[in-house]
Amino acid sequence: MSNKITSDDFRNDPMLAEHSARSRAVAKALDTKADRMPYSQVMNGYEFEYFLKTLTPKRFHLLRIASKGPKSISELAQAANRNHSAASKDVAKLEGLGLVDVEMVSNMGHGLKKVVRLVSYRIMLTASIAD
């Protein structure tokens, strides 16, 4: 049994196919020296200030935990030594910033639970102070 990823894996796995499509779009933008990169977000001064103010150290810690794979809010709270309510509110803020996706999934006999997935493993900020 081989652990190598094949082109069939990219065609048959929706997550790999999406990643591949995004990678091709970014490569094309780089090749054509596009003014704007796909899947990037440009903020004005107010949005940039709000982003910096909203991404607190505790919320950044939740991002670090989520970077290890999808986690329920309860799992995030436990790993961060925080109460569920505070972690849930912080996840909502992170979702509002576009840094995580939250999905409702079945919780095997206990209704539904929210699962948090990191949107990107990298945040790059570039600020132009003067024109």
Residue pairs with C-beta under 8 A, 6 or more apart in sequence:
5 16
9 16
10 16
10 17
10 20
11 17
22 38
22 39
25 38
25 39
26 37
26 38
26 39
28 34
29 36
29 37
29 38
30 37
36 42
41 98
43 51
48 125
48 127
51 97
54 93
54 96
54 97
55 94
55 97
55 99
56 90
58 80
58 82
58 90
59 90
59 93
59 94
61 80
62 76
62 80
62 87
62 90
62 91
62 94
62 116
63 94
63 99
63 100
63 118
65 71
65 76
65 79
65 80
66 76
66 100
66 116
66 117
66 118
67 118
67 121
70 115
70 116
70 117
71 79
71 115
71 116
72 107
72 113
72 114
72 115
72 116
73 84
73 87
73 88
73 91
73 113
73 114
73 116
74 84
74 113
76 82
76 87
76 91
76 116
77 83
77 84
77 86
77 87
77 88
80 87
82 90
88 114
91 100
91 102
91 114
91 116
92 102
94 100
94 116
95 101
95 102
98 119
99 118
99 119
99 120
99 123
100 116
100 117
100 118
100 119
101 116
101 117
101 119
102 114
102 115
102 116
102 117
103 114
103 115
103 117
104 112
104 113
104 114
104 115
105 112
105 113
105 114
105 115
106 112
106 113
107 113
